[in-house]
């Protein structure tokens, strides 16, 4: 089996690769990603993250999203798949909307594919009012994203929502989604795959 990132044969002299032969990344590429058990409260809701958004993580995320390497969909959540099934049992994955232009260009919704490796239900609840791409935008422009998220017409909001995104930078997209759900009575928990280093400096409110 070859590593999906570097392309090298897994297990070639590496005992960890042999023991973890199902991991889509080799031990070297996996070790380059900085894991973190990040927990905090975001506007009153529990938020979890598993990676630090640094150069190594950005490289693989760009390869997946911007270079349309759909095969990488399994690499992000592989180490946490059992934790997900226990911690979020009964929740429905509700991923944030992506630009229609981006989805059409990629041929897939990156979050939908990423979380399809988990045995959790998914619901496509959100859409962008305008196709606003956050890339290369200022912080002030990114914060306007909170007003650009809307619930899709006639969508059914599940009772237990796991709101997911690939990273948190300003938090504007998540805030926009939470505003859409403010009148719904269900339980909401947030999971972002990676967290910008600036959030690591914020106080943690809970630890489980």
C-alpha positions as CSV (number, residue, x, y, z in Angstrom):
1,X,0.0,0.0,0.0
2,X,1.3,3.4,-0.9
3,X,1.0,6.6,1.2
4,X,-1.6,8.8,-0.3
5,X,0.5,11.9,0.3
6,X,4.1,11.1,-0.5
7,X,3.4,8.1,-2.7
8,X,6.0,5.9,-1.1
9,X,5.4,2.3,-0.3
10,X,4.2,1.9,3.3
11,X,5.9,-0.6,5.6
12,X,9.2,-0.5,3.8
13,X,11.4,-1.0,6.9
14,X,9.0,1.0,9.2
15,X,7.5,-1.2,11.9
16,X,4.8,1.4,12.7
17,X,3.7,1.4,9.1
18,X,3.4,-2.4,9.3
19,X,1.3,-2.2,12.4
20,X,-0.9,0.6,11.1
21,X,-1.2,-0.8,7.6
22,X,-4.8,0.6,7.2
23,X,-3.7,4.2,7.7
24,X,-3.8,6.0,4.3
25,X,-0.7,7.9,5.3
26,X,2.7,6.6,6.1
27,X,4.1,7.2,9.5
28,X,6.4,10.0,8.3
29,X,3.5,12.0,6.7
30,X,1.2,11.2,9.6
31,X,3.8,12.5,12.1
32,X,4.1,15.8,10.2
33,X,0.5,16.6,11.2
34,X,0.3,18.1,14.6
35,X,-2.5,16.5,16.6
36,X,-4.1,18.5,19.4
37,X,-7.0,17.7,21.8
38,X,-8.6,21.1,21.5
39,X,-11.7,21.9,23.5
40,X,-13.4,25.2,24.0
41,X,-16.7,27.0,24.2
42,X,-17.7,28.9,21.0
43,X,-20.6,31.2,21.6
44,X,-21.9,28.8,24.3
45,X,-21.4,25.6,22.3
46,X,-18.8,22.9,22.8
47,X,-16.2,23.0,20.0
48,X,-13.6,20.2,19.3
49,X,-10.6,20.1,17.0
50,X,-8.0,17.5,16.2
51,X,-5.2,19.2,14.3
52,X,-3.3,22.5,14.4
53,X,-3.6,24.4,11.1
54,X,0.0,24.8,10.3
55,X,2.1,24.5,7.1
56,X,2.0,20.7,7.0
57,X,-1.8,20.6,7.5
58,X,-2.4,23.4,5.0
59,X,-0.3,21.5,2.4
60,X,-2.5,18.4,2.6
61,X,-5.7,20.3,2.8
62,X,-4.8,22.4,-0.3
63,X,-3.9,19.1,-2.1
64,X,-7.3,17.8,-1.3
65,X,-9.5,20.9,-1.8
66,X,-7.6,23.0,-4.4
67,X,-5.9,20.2,-6.4
68,X,-9.1,18.1,-6.3
69,X,-7.3,15.0,-4.9
70,X,-10.4,13.3,-3.8
71,X,-8.5,10.2,-2.7
72,X,-7.2,12.1,0.3
73,X,-10.7,12.3,1.8
74,X,-9.9,9.5,4.3
75,X,-6.6,10.8,5.7
76,X,-7.9,13.5,8.0
77,X,-10.2,11.6,10.3
78,X,-8.6,8.2,10.2
79,X,-6.9,8.4,13.6
80,X,-10.1,9.6,15.3
81,X,-12.7,7.4,13.7
82,X,-13.4,5.3,16.9
83,X,-13.5,8.5,19.1
84,X,-16.1,9.9,16.7
85,X,-18.3,6.9,16.9
86,X,-18.3,7.0,20.7
87,X,-18.4,10.7,21.3
88,X,-20.9,11.7,18.6
89,X,-23.1,8.6,18.6
90,X,-26.6,9.6,17.5
91,X,-25.5,12.9,16.0
92,X,-26.0,14.0,12.4
93,X,-23.1,15.6,10.6
94,X,-24.2,18.9,9.3
95,X,-21.4,20.4,7.2
96,X,-21.0,24.1,6.3
97,X,-21.8,25.2,2.8
98,X,-19.1,25.6,0.2
99,X,-19.1,27.8,-2.8
100,X,-21.2,26.4,-5.7
101,X,-18.3,27.4,-8.0
102,X,-15.8,25.4,-5.9
103,X,-18.1,22.3,-5.7
104,X,-18.6,22.4,-9.5
105,X,-14.8,22.8,-10.1
106,X,-13.9,20.0,-7.7
107,X,-16.7,17.7,-8.6
108,X,-17.3,17.0,-4.9
109,X,-18.1,18.7,-1.6
110,X,-14.9,18.3,0.4
111,X,-16.6,18.1,3.8
112,X,-19.3,15.6,2.6
113,X,-16.6,13.3,1.3
114,X,-14.3,13.8,4.3
115,X,-17.0,12.8,6.8
116,X,-18.5,10.0,4.6
117,X,-15.8,7.7,6.1
118,X,-17.7,7.8,9.4
119,X,-20.8,5.8,10.1
120,X,-22.8,8.9,11.0
121,X,-25.8,10.3,9.2
122,X,-25.3,13.5,7.2
123,X,-27.6,16.4,6.5
124,X,-27.0,19.2,3.9
125,X,-28.7,22.1,5.7
126,X,-26.8,25.2,4.7
127,X,-26.2,27.3,1.6
128,X,-24.4,30.5,0.8
129,X,-26.6,33.5,0.0
130,X,-23.8,34.7,-2.3
131,X,-20.8,32.8,-3.6
132,X,-18.4,34.5,-1.3
133,X,-14.9,32.9,-1.3
134,X,-13.0,33.6,1.9
135,X,-9.6,33.0,0.4
136,X,-7.3,36.0,0.4
137,X,-9.9,38.1,2.2
138,X,-9.2,40.4,5.1
139,X,-10.5,39.6,8.6
140,X,-13.2,42.2,8.3
141,X,-14.3,40.8,5.0
142,X,-14.3,37.2,6.4
143,X,-16.5,38.3,9.3
144,X,-19.2,39.2,6.9
145,X,-19.5,35.5,6.1
146,X,-21.7,35.2,9.2
147,X,-24.4,37.0,7.2
148,X,-23.9,34.9,4.1
149,X,-25.1,31.6,5.5
150,X,-28.7,30.5,5.3
151,X,-30.8,27.3,5.9
152,X,-31.9,25.6,2.8
153,X,-35.6,25.8,2.1
154,X,-37.7,22.9,3.5
155,X,-34.6,21.3,5.2
156,X,-35.2,19.2,8.3
157,X,-32.9,20.0,11.2
158,X,-32.0,16.9,13.2
159,X,-32.3,16.8,17.0
160,X,-28.6,16.3,17.5
161,X,-26.5,18.4,15.2
162,X,-22.7,17.9,14.8
163,X,-21.8,21.1,13.0
164,X,-18.5,20.6,11.1
165,X,-15.9,22.5,9.1
166,X,-12.4,21.9,8.0
167,X,-10.8,24.7,10.0
168,X,-11.6,27.7,12.2
169,X,-9.9,31.0,11.5
170,X,-12.3,33.9,12.3
171,X,-15.2,31.6,13.2
172,X,-17.6,33.7,11.0
173,X,-18.9,30.8,9.0
174,X,-19.7,28.8,12.2
175,X,-21.3,31.8,13.7
176,X,-23.5,32.2,10.7
177,X,-24.6,28.6,10.9
178,X,-25.4,28.9,14.6
179,X,-27.5,32.0,13.9
180,X,-29.5,29.9,11.4
181,X,-30.2,27.3,14.1
182,X,-31.0,29.7,16.9
183,X,-34.8,29.0,16.9
184,X,-34.3,25.2,16.9
185,X,-34.6,23.1,20.0
186,X,-32.0,20.4,19.6
187,X,-28.5,19.8,20.8
188,X,-25.6,21.4,18.8
189,X,-21.9,20.4,19.1
190,X,-19.2,21.8,16.8
191,X,-16.2,19.9,15.3
192,X,-13.5,21.5,13.2
193,X,-10.8,19.3,11.7
194,X,-8.1,21.9,12.4
195,X,-7.7,25.1,14.5
196,X,-5.7,28.2,13.7
197,X,-2.9,28.7,16.1
198,X,-4.5,32.0,17.4
199,X,-7.3,30.0,18.9
200,X,-4.8,27.9,20.9
201,X,-4.1,31.0,23.0
202,X,-7.8,31.3,24.0
203,X,-8.9,30.0,27.4
204,X,-10.4,26.4,27.4
205,X,-13.8,26.2,29.1
206,X,-14.2,22.4,29.3
207,X,-12.0,19.4,29.1
208,X,-14.0,16.3,28.2
